[in-house]
């Protein structure tokens, strides 16, 4: 199911890494209580009104990151793709549904998605570089030194966010 929703996962050449990325998504869907909720109804952000959903945003960021990575030619593409695919997976724990509306969960009010996403990656024994990409893709990463793959995901994520935000202004 995850591979159908996010086919870019299949671009991860390391089969074991690809399977772990899928397991992280499956676990987050289960743990967040989203199994019977269409993921296409989860907004990618609660900060601005948008019709862009979490899966569309994830795929957009991943495709942009892949293009930058291929153009540069000096990054670990498997880590880049895995990090991009997982950068917002923690939102499945940060969000919940209340009266049919997606809102911040009690957990999410205390632990933001970059942290919970990195913890999920650690739980499934992904390389530290992927946990780092997830943990540092948002403002949390402004206080540490990002690896090149994390710089790319950070900029692709904010590029997509700011373009969406600009549509609303």
C-alpha positions in Angstrom: 0.0 0.0 0.0 2.8 2.5 0.9 4.7 1.8 -2.3 1.5 2.6 -4.3 0.9 5.8 -2.4 4.6 6.9 -2.5 6.2 5.1 -5.5 9.4 7.1 -5.0 10.2 4.6 -2.3 11.1 2.2 -5.1 13.9 4.5 -6.1 15.8 3.4 -2.9 18.3 0.9 -4.3 19.1 -0.8 -1.0 16.3 -3.4 -0.5 16.7 -3.6 3.3 16.6 0.1 3.7 13.5 0.4 1.4 11.7 -2.3 3.5 12.5 -0.4 6.7 11.2 2.8 5.3 7.9 1.1 4.4 7.8 -0.4 7.9 8.1 3.0 9.5 5.2 4.3 7.4 3.1 1.2 8.3 3.9 1.6 12.0 3.1 5.3 12.0 -0.2 4.7 10.3 -1.1 2.1 12.9 0.2 3.9 15.9 -1.5 7.2 14.9 -4.8 5.5 14.4 -5.0 6.3 10.6 -5.6 2.8 9.4 -9.3 3.5 8.5 -8.8 7.2 7.6 -7.9 8.2 4.0 -4.3 9.6 4.1 -5.4 11.9 1.3 -7.5 13.7 3.8 -4.6 14.6 6.1 -3.3 18.1 5.3 0.5 18.4 5.0 0.4 21.4 7.4 -2.0 22.9 9.9 -0.2 26.3 9.7 -2.0 27.5 6.5 -5.3 26.6 4.8 -4.4 24.2 2.0 -5.9 21.5 0.0 -2.4 19.8 -0.4 -2.4 16.6 1.5 0.5 14.9 3.4 1.1 12.3 0.7 1.2 14.8 -2.2 3.6 17.0 -0.2 5.8 14.1 0.7 6.0 13.0 -2.9 6.7 16.6 -4.1 9.5 17.0 -1.6 11.0 13.6 -2.5 10.9 14.3 -6.2 12.5 17.8 -5.7 15.2 16.3 -3.5 15.9 13.6 -6.0 16.3 16.1 -8.7 18.7 18.2 -6.6 20.6 15.1 -5.5 21.0 13.8 -9.1 22.1 17.2 -10.3 24.7 17.5 -7.6 25.9 13.9 -7.9 27.8 14.0 -4.5 25.1 12.8 -2.1 23.9 9.4 -0.9 20.8 9.1 -3.0 19.3 6.2 -0.9 19.7 8.3 2.3 18.3 11.3 0.6 15.2 9.5 -0.8 14.6 7.7 2.5 14.9 10.9 4.5 12.6 12.8 2.1 10.0 10.0 2.1 10.1 10.0 5.9 10.6 13.7 6.7 6.9 14.2 7.7 6.0 10.7 8.9 5.9 12.0 12.4 2.8 14.0 11.5 0.9 10.8 11.8 1.6 11.0 15.5 1.4 14.8 15.7 -2.1 14.9 14.3 -5.4 13.3 15.2 -9.0 13.5 14.1 -11.5 15.4 16.3 -15.1 15.7 15.1 -14.0 14.8 11.5 -11.3 17.5 11.5 -7.5 16.9 11.5 -6.1 18.7 14.5 -2.9 18.6 16.6 -2.9 15.6 19.0 -2.1 15.9 22.7 1.1 14.0 21.8 1.8 16.5 19.0 1.4 19.5 21.3 4.4 18.2 23.2 6.5 16.4 20.6 6.8 17.9 17.1 6.9 15.6 14.0 10.6 16.0 13.3 11.4 14.5 16.7 8.7 11.8 16.6 9.7 10.9 13.0 13.3 10.6 13.9 12.4 8.4 16.9 10.4 6.2 14.5 13.4 5.8 12.2 15.6 4.9 15.2 13.0 2.3 16.3 13.3 0.6 13.0 17.2 0.8 13.0 17.5 3.1 10.1 21.0 4.7 9.7 21.6 7.8 11.9 21.9 9.9 8.8 18.2 9.3 8.0 17.1 10.1 11.5 19.2 13.2 11.2 17.5 14.3 7.9 14.1 13.8 9.6 15.0 15.5 12.8 16.6 18.5 11.1 14.3 19.1 8.2 12.4 21.9 10.0 13.3 24.6 12.4 14.8 22.1 14.9 17.7 21.7 12.4 18.6 25.4 12.6 20.6 24.7 15.7 22.8 21.9 14.4 25.1 21.2 11.5 23.1 19.5 8.8 24.6 16.8 6.5 24.2 17.6 2.7 21.2 15.3 2.3 19.4 17.1 5.2 20.2 20.5 3.7 18.5 19.4 0.5 15.4 18.0 2.2 15.1 21.1 4.4 15.1 23.4 1.4 12.8 21.3 -0.7 10.3 21.1 2.2 10.3 24.9 2.7 10.1 25.5 -1.0 6.9 23.5 -1.2 5.5 25.1 1.9 6.3 28.7 0.9 4.8 28.1 -2.6 1.6 26.8 -1.1 1.6 29.6 1.4 2.0 32.1 -1.4 -1.2 30.7 -3.1 -3.2 31.7 -0.1 -2.0 35.3 0.1 
